[in-house]
Amino acid sequence: MYRQFSKEVINKLKYYVYIYSDPETEEIFYVGKGIGNRVFSHLTDSEDSEKTLYIKRIMDRGQEPKIEILTHGLEDEHTALKVEAAIIDLIGKDRLTNRVRGWQSGVFGRVEVNQLISHYEREQVDIDVPVILIRLNRLFRYDMTDIELYDATRGVWRIGLDREKVEYAFAVFDGIVHEVYKVIAWFQAGSTFNTRGSLEDEPNRWEFVGQRAEETLRSKYIGKSVEHYLPRNAQNPIKYVNIKED
């Protein structure tokens, strides 16, 4: 049975990041951050989650999960959250029982160096073709596969007839273009195959079918900032550029 931290230990630990693993296989199944005795709270957690079910299976074998402090002495929660997110990205969320990737992992998580340069240099580019900018702030992550990025970009969206004037769709995260697609046709939401699973078939939502744009356009726009086209605090993830009104 694990002992609780004393006040003296808690003062020394400050904020920390911890991991839970299976004592038999050494497989890490949960990453967390905390302060005080937070690390032990999962042992008595009654919520219906993948993590608690995993812990219950271990305890049903007459064992306890292996608990380790990965790093400690962190001065604030903000730092602990960043470290937690980095560890989750390193191991891979699909191998963990964590429900989410980690705090702001879309911005501060695992990222290829050229993408990181684009994020901070924010070189602006002027768009000279009829496009639709599609912001993926909720769906995006830097380690998305090509098909995941395509399916996240192409639908489903609540848009009007101006969609038919669009030649290209830009996948945008945090104001930076991450891919450029040539739009071939628009279909009612849920009517084409999508790796994201079954999407609700709604008459006022649409998705496009397309392909990667020609390399000259991709090299011109990918990695560049288009945030000057995007109104701040806008709720609509869609923005048309160079679309002529009837």
N, C-alpha and C positions, 0 to 999 in steps of 0.2 A: 504494500500500500504506500502510495507516495505521500511524503510529508509536505505540509504547507510551508511556504517561505515565512521566516520570521521578519519582524520589522527591520532588523539590521540588514538582512539579506535583500529585502525589497529596496531599501535605500541605496544599496550598492548596485543592484541590477538596473535601476531606473527603467526606461522603456527597453523592451527586448523583442526579438523575433524567435519563434519556436517552431519545432516540427514534431509531428506524431508519425510513428512508423509501426509496422507489424513486427512484433518481437521474433517471429519465426523467419520471415522472409527479408527483414530489414527494408521492406518497401515503404517509402514515405507516402502517406496518404492525405496529410493535411499540413498546411502552413498557416501560421497565425502570428499576430503581434499583440503585445499587451503590456500591462504594468501590474504590479502587485501580484496577486495569486490567480490572475486571469488564465494562465496556462493550464490550470487544473480544472477549470470550469466545465470542460467538455466531458469529463468523466461522469458527471452527474446530470448532464444535459438531457432533457426529455423530449426535445423537439424531434419531429419526424423528418430526418434528413439523411442523406447518404453517409455523412460523417458519423452521426450517432449510431446508425445501423452497423457501420464498419467496426466501431468501438464495441458495440454489443456482441458482435460475432467473436471478437477477440476475448472478451470477458466470458462468454459462454464456453470457451475452451479452458477456462480457469486461469487465464493470463491477464495481463494489463498491457495497453499499448506502450511502446517505448517513447518517452518524452524527452526531447533534447532542446536546450537553448542554443540557437544557432549563432546569435550575436546579442550582446547586451551592453549596457552603459550608454545607450542612445539618449540624447538630451531631450528630445521632444517626439510627440506622436507623428508629426509630419515626416520625420526621418525614418521612423519605424515603418510607416506605411509604404514609403518608397522601397525600403529593403524587402519588405514582405512581397510587394508586387514583382520585384526583380527575381526573387527566388521562385515564385509561382511561374513566371515566364521561363525561367531556366529549366525547371522540372517539366513543365507542360501541364496546363490545366486539365487536359484529358486524362492525365495519370493521377489526378488528385480528387478529393471529395469537396474541395472548395467550390462554392457556388459561382463565384466571379473570379476574374483574373487577378484583381488587385487594384488598389486605389490609383486612378489616373494612369493605368498601365498603357492606355492608348497613346499617351504623351510621353510618359517617363519609363515605359517598359522596354522590353527587348526590341532593338531597332537596328537595321543595317546602317552602316556609317554614312553612306551617301544620302539616305533618307533623313538622317539626323542633321546633316549639313543643310539640306533643303529646308528643314523645319526651322532652323535658326537664322540662316542667311536670308530667306524669304525674298528671293529675287522675283520681282513682279514681271508679268508677261501680259501683253495686250492680245486679246482674242480677236481674230479677224474672220472667223467662220461661224455659221449659225449653230449654236450649241445650247445644251441644257447642263447647267452645273448641278450636280447632285451631291449634297453634303451627307456624309456617312458617319456623323459624330457618334451615334449610338452603336452602330454595327462594326465600325472599323477596328482593326488591330493590325500591327505591322507585320505579323507573321501569317497573314491570310494567304491561302493558295490563290492561284490565278482564277480558278473557277469560283471560289468563295467571294472574291472581290467582284467578279462579273455578276454573280447572282445577287449580291448585296446592292450593286449599283442599278441594275436594270429594273428593279421593282420591289414592292408595289407602291405606286404613287397616285395621289389624288391630283390629276392634272386635266386641263381642258384641251380643246382642239388645236391649240398652238403646238402641241407635241408633234403634229404632222409636219411642221416646218423645220424641225430640228434635223441636222445632219450628223451631229456628233454629241456624245454624252461624256462628260468629264466626271470621274470618280474623285471627289474632293474630301479631304479630311484636314481640319484645322487650317483651312485656307489654301492648302497645297494640293496640286493635281497629282494623283497617284496612278491614274490610267485614263486612256482615251479610247472610246469605242465608236465605231461607225454604226449608227442606228439603221437597221434594215427595215423593221416594221414594229408597230405597236399592237399589243393584244390585251384583251380584258384580263385583269389580274387573276392569277390562278389557272389560266388556260394553257400554259406551257410548262414543260418540265423544269423544276427548280431544285437544286441540291439542298436548299434551306428547308425542304419538306413541303407539306401541304399548306398552301397559302389560301386564305379565304377568297372565294370567288365573288367579288363585289363589282357591280355595274359601273361605279364611279371611280374605280381605281384601275390603273394601267401598268403594264410592264413592257419593256422593249426586248426584241431579239436583235443581236448585233454581233460584231466581231471587232477585234483590235483594229484600230485605225492604221493607216499607212505609217511607216517608220518616220517619215519626215515630220508628220504632225506630232507623233509621240515624243520624238526627241526635242521638239520645240516647246511642248507644254508640260510634260511630266517633270515633276520636281520643282515647278515654278509656282509662285503665289498668285492666286486670283482673288484674294480676300478683298481687294479694292472694288470688286464687283458685288460683293456680298454685304448687305446691310447688317450692321451690328444688332445683335439680340433678335434677329428675325426668327420667327417660329417655323416658317415654311422652309423645308430643306431643298426646295427647287428654285432655281433662278435661270431665266432665259437670257441669253446674250446674242445680239445681232439677229433677232427675230422681228421681221417687219409686221406691223399691225395691218389688218385688213381695212 
